[in-house]
């Protein structure tokens, strides 16, 4: 393997593709010609990389693909620590272009959890057995930008090593660059320190973090690190504005429960979300006993589940619900399942000529509805960090109605306190406690 890597490296040098040169579309084409593409990746992703600069160039390229597609400019890759093999590279896919209807040609929220790093974790558990992949402890997820709370929680729950190129001072888990993760609970803080590493940048900063992450002994050029931050900065303000507008406010909508059951919209909605309209609350922010019993039942019938979550639309309709599905992956919590099922269903209905109009009138952004947890997330669990981050990403900005909250729960955390959960929220980066202002509240029903 070492001889093969050296010969590939010489070929890259011959092509002029040294670490500091691989930047634009020419890099994609030349790498594809120079190296055999990895079958599990997009065309143009190299089979192997050799140091931190190579890794940074790869994830920067993925970030550029994301930005070009109209979503947040962040990219990531799973790398085998032992061989440098690129197992999978992905980029942010939170927004996708709609092809039909009033949103045609515009980016629209596809899946608020579809950050590059979270997708890589999910992809790994979907494919690890089939591809006979090494365990996460022998792999590194390289990211162009410091992962958000959702992605950080996903990565450490799964057990990956992490290599980070650029800092994110608003939503990144290490937003103050201290590597102390101040304010987060002790066990979560220790786990982050044991798994995360931040690459050295030439003439700017030293490596900090665990030395099991791939390429921890090498550095990234200042230009590449700056480019990773810049490609994100170019996209973030524009995309956040677009994503905050993904869905009509309730006063411009119609209650979908009264749409004709024979419409293609209702038929497809109930195909994807069969629980839709099975319950209707008098007040969408005041869950009742029927919903409590439904969530208890949902949890009890799902193997290994510890929680269940429902999404109630502004008209009081139960639209989506799920229990944890840890048989799929350790990050498949009830909340993430509900967000993904609702968001993907909404996007597909918006993006269908036959259903786009009613989908626009009947399905809105999650921030206008209510998420109801059977049990509040337990502080100092890595999945709680993930879910708090996923909630922030799903809100896509300030929450229009804060009392009662749209983050409600029936039972207190198991093995922890509500005050502990509130302290964990206060220790999150500014995006979560200054913009979104996460505020879980107990249901009085």
C-alpha positions, 0 to 999 in steps of 0.5 A: 500500500505504501508503494502504491501511495508513493507512486500515486503521489508522484503522478499527482506531482507530475500533473501539478496537483500538489497539495496547494494547487487542487482547487477548482473543477480542473482538480476534479477532472485531473484527479479523476484521470490520475487516480482510480475513483472510489466506487462508493464516491462521486466521480472525481473523489480520489481513492486515497489521500496522504496528509492534512492538506490533501484532506482539506483540499478534498473537503473544500472541493465538496464544500464548493459543490454544496455552495454551487448547488445552493446550500451551505458550503460545507463538505466532509469525508470518511478516511481510513486511518491506516491506508488513507483510503477515502471511503466516502465523501459528501457535502451539505444537502439541506436545501435542494432546487425545486423543479415545479410550481411557485418555488421552481428554480429556487432552493427549498429545505430538503432535510435540515439534518442533511449536513455533510458529517451527519450524512456520512455517519448515516451512510456508514451504518447503512453500508458498513456491513455490506462493504465490510468497513473498519469500525469508526474508531479506525476511521476519521471524518474530515470536515471543512468546517467545525461541526455543529452540535448535531454533527458533533453529537452524531460523530461522537455517538458513532465513535468516529475520530474527527479532523477539522480544517476551519472554525465556525464561530457561530454554530461550531462546537468549538466556537471559541477555539479553546478546545475546552467545550466550556458549558457542556456537561462533563462526559460530553466534554470528555468525549469530544476531547477524545475524538476531535482534532483541529489541524495545524495551519501553517504559520497560524496555529498548532494541531490540537486534539486527539492524535488518533485522527488521520493526518494529525502530524501534518498541516494545512496551508493558510490559503486552504484553511481560509478558503474552507471558511470563506466558501461557507461564509459566502453561502451562510447568510443567503442560505439562512434567509432562504431556509427561513422562508421555506414554508408559509406562516399559519395565517396563510395556510389551510388546514390539510385535514379538510382537503379531500381524501381523494386528492393525490396530495393526501394520498401521497402524504398518508403513504409516507406518513400513515399516522397523519391525521390520526389525532387532532389537538384542540390547541396545537401547543397543548398536547393532550392525554391521547397524544401521551398514550399514543407516544407511550404505545409507539415507544413500547412497540419499537425494540430498544426505543427509549423515547418517542416524538410527535410533530403537530402542525399549526392546526393541531393535526398529528402529522408525523411521529416516531420512536427511536430506531437504534437498530438502524443506527445509534443516531436514529433518535425519535426526534431526528426520525420525525424531522427527516420523515416530515421534511423529505415528505414535504419537499417531495410533495412540493416538488411534484407538479400534481401536489405542489399547490396543496403541499404549499398550502397545507405543510409549513416549516417545522418552526410553526408547529410543535414537537412533543417528546414523550420524555425530555432528552437526558443531559450529558448523553451524546444523542442529546447533544445531537438532538439539540443541534438537530432541533436548532437546524430544523428551526432555521432561525428565530422561533415565531411563538415561544410560549408555549414552546414548540419543544414540549415534553410529557416526562422529565429526563431519565437519569437527569434533570430539567435544570441539567438540560437547560444548563447544557443548552446554555453551554451550546454555541451562540446559534442555539442559545442566542438566535434559536433560543432553545426552550424545552417546556413541560406539557401541562396536560 
